[in-house]
């Protein structure tokens, strides 16, 4: 099968969309399918590169100032048209509704190529970073949501990573395309419980004699990381814990200032941007993982932490309740409630038996999100849209299992 993946966010950008699109491309190629990815250039000029076992066609781009290592292709239409004509894919899988996604939708429809479109984002994820537009955030969120509904309606099938994500986005009657929940999945052969190498602790100055509260992901405003810092400050003395923050983003400088104001800077490690292999190992360092973000459509980082055997403290919002099951593998907390988050972290850090129970439960829940199962589901879906087979009754939703 010839599969074209259109991704306005792709490696080396670090976020859920980029991670998923890369894992999907690697996984499909490893199964013998011919995969081509279209993504923005990292230099500004168009070029072709090979990422392991699949090619990436990079379209001309400019920097996008609100996210780290994020470039956008504003006028990729001609490039995309030629790539589609030359590659002649059996199916197109669009990862975002931005400019590359728009061009692929346009020409996929024009050339009669089946299209699967995955929605990974919510308008709030963008608006939280554009604080100057805060006074008009509500109408802009509405307009972006309406645009999303119209865009995805042009696809043969639309997927989202969880049923909670579908419920949050509320496509409503305007979306006539079938809508399915398919997990982004993670590579369980890489993320497993284990012990981190001593050299890693030394490299990032992480103490080996203290329990570790960890977070892995972007440091942008919509992640609400300030809430985690306040919660950690409240329990640091009692638990003797250390806070490990892995990642980078537009809010990083503010978080450094906040850490100093809270007098916890000496009990924290900011790693900054790290390699893929280091992320795998750093997940083994954590004693408990915390996700304070209220707008997660799945949260691959949380899944990776669970597969690595970490208990979870997370916000009871978005899709996180499907991963963090309250009092099963961790605790769910109200959005921005630093006192409740602090209480959950403290309980896990101070109770070894509870921690072991939650850790085992996290590992078991993560097994249901194996990337191989995700690949099976998407390959089945691709074949069904290629064959114009019925997927589900119109305007109903179904989780493929």
PyMOL commands that set and color helices and strands:
alter all, ss='L'
color gray80, all
select helices_A, chain A and resi 16-30+77-87+99-110+123-127+131-152+163-169+172-174+198-204+221-223+225-239+252-261+265-267+276-282+300-307+320-322+338-350+352-369+371-386
alter helices_A, ss='H'
color red, helices_A
select strands_A, chain A and resi 2-6+34-40+47-51+54-59+62-63+71-72+91-94+114-118+157-160+178-181+212-216+242-246+268-272+288-291+311-315+330-333+397-399
alter strands_A, ss='S'
color yellow, strands_A
deselect
rebuild
show_as cartoon
